[in-house]
């Protein structure tokens, strides 16, 4: 949460690639998980913590749960925008929320979340790093 009590939302956009579409010419549903990952990675970079730095400091964030709701699809050649924010930041669990839309539109094509558990390098559940919490409060 930001100082004002609202989640920090990071947006990133990119073109739909041909390999991401199915025989109907629309983005395959499994591709949205890759889009979520891109949104999550960009979120972390934008707030100042690259995921590679998290791993280098001895922490990992494996996915423990995923959810997605599909309202409409994107097609090859269109651009998509991913909105990402932290929906929940607990001592051992972190949830990112996502919305996928077409740039210039507020119509959400896909919404979803990924839930993660903080672990050490050996896979043991641990508390989130203090640096992560400090940046989120920033």
BELLINJO-V200820 format. One record per residue. OMEGA is omega in radians with two decimals (none if undefined). D_FIRST is the distance of its C-alpha to the first C-alpha in whole Angstrom. Layout:
OMEGA & D_FIRST
OMEGA & D_FIRST
//
This chain:
3.06 & 0
-3.13 & 4
3.14 & 7
3.12 & 8
3.12 & 5
3.14 & 5
3.05 & 5
-3.13 & 6
3.10 & 10
3.12 & 13
3.03 & 16
3.11 & 19
-3.09 & 23
-3.14 & 26
3.00 & 29
3.14 & 31
-3.09 & 33
-3.10 & 36
-3.12 & 36
-3.08 & 33
3.13 & 35
-3.10 & 37
3.12 & 41
3.12 & 40
3.10 & 38
-3.13 & 35
3.11 & 32
-3.05 & 32
-3.13 & 30
-3.14 & 29
-3.12 & 28
3.05 & 25
3.07 & 24
3.09 & 25
3.08 & 23
3.14 & 20
3.11 & 20
3.09 & 21
3.13 & 17
3.13 & 16
3.13 & 18
3.08 & 17
-3.10 & 13
3.10 & 14
-3.08 & 17
3.12 & 15
3.02 & 12
3.08 & 15
3.08 & 16
-3.11 & 19
3.10 & 19
3.09 & 23
3.10 & 21
3.13 & 20
3.14 & 23
3.13 & 25
3.04 & 23
3.12 & 24
3.04 & 22
3.13 & 21
3.13 & 19
3.10 & 22
3.10 & 21
-3.14 & 22
3.13 & 22
3.03 & 22
3.11 & 22
3.08 & 23
-3.05 & 24
3.11 & 27
-3.11 & 27
-3.10 & 29
3.04 & 30
-3.10 & 30
3.09 & 33
3.10 & 35
3.08 & 35
2.97 & 32
3.04 & 28
3.08 & 25
3.11 & 22
3.00 & 19
-3.09 & 15
3.04 & 13
3.09 & 9
3.13 & 8
-3.12 & 9
3.08 & 9
3.13 & 9
-3.05 & 12
-3.10 & 14
-3.04 & 17
-3.11 & 15
3.11 & 13
3.02 & 13
3.04 & 12
-3.06 & 13
2.91 & 16
3.08 & 18
3.14 & 21
3.06 & 23
3.12 & 26
-3.12 & 25
-3.13 & 26
3.03 & 25
3.10 & 22
-3.10 & 24
3.09 & 22
-3.11 & 25
3.00 & 23
-3.13 & 20
3.14 & 19
2.91 & 17
3.10 & 17
-3.06 & 17
3.07 & 17
3.06 & 19
3.07 & 19
2.99 & 22
-3.08 & 24
3.12 & 27
3.11 & 29
3.10 & 27
3.13 & 27
-3.11 & 23
3.06 & 21
3.11 & 18
3.14 & 16
-3.14 & 16
-3.13 & 15
3.11 & 15
-3.11 & 12
3.12 & 10
-3.13 & 11
3.13 & 10
3.13 & 6
-3.07 & 6
none & 8
//
